[in-house]
Amino acid sequence: MKNLQDATERICELKGSLVALDALVPALIRALSAPARARLIASFDAHAEAARTVLLHADISDVVLATFERDLARNRAILQDSIRPGRSGLPATVDALLLMTTRVATFSADHPLTSASGFFYRHGDRLFLVSNRHVFADAESGHYPDRIEIGLHTDPHDLTRYFEISLPLYINGLPQWREARDGGGAVDIAAMEIPAASLPAGAALPAFDESHLDAGDEQVAVGDALVIAGFPLGFYDTVYHLAVARGASIASAYGVRFQGKGYFLTDARTHRGSSGSPVVRRRLNDAASAPSWQLVGVHSTRMDMSTRDQTQDESLGLNCAWYADVLPVLTGAG
């Protein structure tokens, strides 16, 4: 540099470059999946320690070391915040669970039929809507819609901005959802891929993924507290288009197929419209690198006894929740 003016201009250029990086890096981090962000934190910590070792043995000033530690801490905070629920550009008071859940309205042509619940699940780069199989088709009740409508938030900072998309349930006569069976018969879970072309620009779509199925080192057992997020009787926050949550608990031996079927029981007050709701459990020992919610099941229907005396006995207040561990297979390639 020839003179002080050149040096000053160069410093200004460097400041501008750093500001641009400050804008770019958080955006890139938040575009990554939760597992990728967790791996990035581990890699960042390893590389930071290696850089620290080099600097401590180099002939540099204390100002350089202090600046290095300051920026290291700032970048670590950006990474940490990006994986905490409610910190991915969402208002601090809104749990991502409520944006992972969507209302599912079924139609026959333009005639509305039912209102149910569902949630978003991501497998790799593919986004799925998950709900109950009986929401899409149910022979027992004669329910055969031909399309559904679901809602998406388009601005994580302004939850009043909301967009509804229509998805056909059949194309050329073929159902567009995937369903599963196991040793106990049909599983009342269905997954339907959402084409990327159908999504509005800027759609805010936090979604469950395989990492949410892991309980970590915690034991899940009867009596554990649960949350069932959905749209009971079609009820929801009509201003911000957010689901509501009901408290629940595990009411049967978790991990055991109740009466040989692929579900367990929950104790909760539920209503029509809750079908397809995610059944989640808050991780008690939540690590910074793990999502807060564990997705344990998909709410299906209320459980009662056909022999109950309708005049003397109250409803059992129990519900069927199908185990969510079927989702990685259900949404896999194919």
Secondary structure, 3 states (H helix, E strand, C coil): CCCHHHHHHHHHHHHHHHHHHHHHHHHHHHCCCHHHHHHHHHHHHHHHHHHHHHHHCCCCCHHHHHHHHHHHHHHHHHHHHHCCCCCCCCCCCCCHHHHHEEEEEEEECCEEEEEEEEEEEEECCEEEEEECHHHHCECCCCECCCEEEEEEECCCCCCCCEEEEEEECEECCEECEEEEEECCEEEEEEEEECCHHHCCCCCECCCECHHHHCCCCCCCCCCCEEEEEECHHHCCECCCCECEEEEEEECCCCCCCHHHCCEEEEECCCCCCCCCCEEEEECCCCCCCCCCEEEEEEEEEEECCCCCCCCCCCCCCEEEEEEHHHHHHHCCCC
